[in-house]
């Protein structure tokens, strides 16, 4: 028995069962590396498997420090989801997310955020130093996501919805043009000195 995988333009790959008794094991790497079939090895590139592959980072307890970084993000990534669960700081500075290529980009953002609670809509605020979340109450715990998508040429757009444990919802969006291929994400505050004191943060990338 054999399985034939057709190429997107031409050619094909055939997976064929050997005409001998026994079991053949095919080990696929999680993101990139080598395909190992018993003792035979064939290199598998990121491009082969990037479509539909969602990778989880390692969850970080946001209980101390002024910033949390996720680095070594693969160059093929086209979408990143930053996830907050009950995240708060000890001060009133807005929370923000910054992207980077080799180093964290700290300027050039076009970002807006607003707060909805009850029947009220707070005035929309704007920032240029990061994708920010208009939460300015100490110990206000946020849960939700900020999703960033590549639009090509190192340009990224983002949008978010965050919930406070009460009746408040923050929404926001923005854009940034990086100077190179994205490889890191930083979660911090606008003033850079307020410290995280509770919660969990993680990312998904694909």
N, C-alpha and C positions, 0 to 999 in steps of 0.2 A: 504494500500500500504506500502511496506517496501523496504529499500535499504540495501543490504548486502555487506560489505567491507571484502574481504578475507585477512587473514594475510599473511606475506611474507613466512612463513614456515608452520604454521598450525593455526587453529582457525579462527574466523571471528568476525566482529562487525556488529550488525544489527540495523539500524535506522528504527523504525516502527511508523507509524502514529497511535495515539490513536483512539479507536473506539468510540469517543465522539465528539460532535460538539465543535468548537473553534479553536484557533490558538496556536501552540506550537512554541516557540522561542528558537533557539540555538545560544548562544553567544560564539564566539571563541575569545580567547585572541590574541593580536598582536604577541607575541613571546612565552610566557609561562604563566602558571597560571591555572585557573580552567575553565572547560566547564560548563556553567550554563544552565539547561533546566528547565524553570519555577523555582520551588523551589528545584529541585534536583541538586546536584553538583558532578562533577567527575573531578579529577585531570588530567591535560594534561601536559606531560613533553615536554621539548624542543626537545627531540629526535623524538617525534611523528611528529613534523611539520618543522624540520629544512630543509628538502629537498625542494628546490625551494623557500624558504622564503628569500626575499631581504629586509633588513632594512636600512633605511636612518638615518644618524645621523642628528644633528642640524647644519645647515650652520653657519660658524663663519666668521665674517668680519676680514680679515687679514690686519688691518690698524694700529696695534700697538703691542708692545710686541716682545720679542725675540723668543718665542716658542708658539705653539698652540697644546694642548693635547686633544685627544679623549680617554676617559677611560671607564671602566666598560663594555668592550666588552665581550659578552657571551662566555663561554668556548667551545660551539659547533661550533663556527665560523671557516670556512675553507677557506674563501676568503674575502679580504678587498680591496676596491678600494678607493684610495685617489684622490680627484678631486680638481684641481686648476682652478680658473677663474681670469685672469688678476692679478696674485699674484706677488708682487715685494717687495724688501727690500731697505733700505737706504744705503747699502754697497755692496762690491764686493765679499764677501764670498759665496761659493757655497751653494745653498739650499740643505737640506737633510731631510730624513724621517727615524726615528728610531722606532723600535718595542720594546715591553717590556712585562715582566711577573712579576707583582708585583712592578717593577720599570723599568725605561727606560734602555735598553741595549745600552751601549755607545762604545763597542769594539767588535771585532770578526767578523765584516762584511767583505764580499768579494764583492766589488761593483765597477762597471765601468760605465762611461758616456762619450758620445762624442757629438759634435755639428756639424750639417750639415747646410751649407748655400750656396745658389747658386750651383756651381759645386765643392765647397770646403768641405773637411772633416778634422776637427781639430783633433789633436792628442788625442787619448783616455786617460783619466785620471782614476786613481784608488784611492779608499778610503777604510779604515777599520773601520771608526767610524759611518757609516750609509749608507743607500741607498741615493746617492746624485745625484744632477742635475747640470750639468756643465754650470751653468749660473753665470757669474762673472762680470756683468755690473749692477751698481746701477740703480734702476728704470726700469729694464728690466722686462716687465710683461709676466708671464708665464700662459698658459692655456693648460690643458691636464690631464692625469691620470697616477698614479703609482699603479699597481695591484700586490697584494701580495697573494700567494697561499700556503696553508699548504701542505707539502710533507710528513708529519708524524713525530712522535717522536720529536715534538716541532721545527722541521725544517721548514723554510719558504724561498721561492724564490720570486723574484719580477722582474717586467719589466715595462718600462715606455716609453711614447712618450709625449713630451711637445712642445708647439708652442709659439714662440714670435710673437708679433703683426706685425712684419716685415716678413722677408723671412728666419727665422732661425727655425730649429727643433732640439731638444735635444732628444737623445735616451739613455737608460741605462738599466742595469740589475744587479742582484746580489743575494746573499744568506746570511742567518744567522741561527745559531742554538741557540735557546733561552734556558734558564735554567728552564723553566716551561711553563705553558699554557698561551698563549698570552692573554693579557687583555687591552692593550693600544697601542696608536700610537702617536708619537710626530712629528710635523713638525717644523724645526728650520734651522739653518745655521751651517756650519762647525766651524766657530769661536764662535758661540753661543752668540755673542754680537750685530750683525746687527739686526735691528728692521724691522718688516713688516710695510709697509706704504700704501698699497692699495690692493684690491682684496677680494676674497671669497674662503674659503676652506671648504670642507665637505667630508664625507666618506659614502660608502655603505658597508654593511657586509652581508654575507650569509653563 
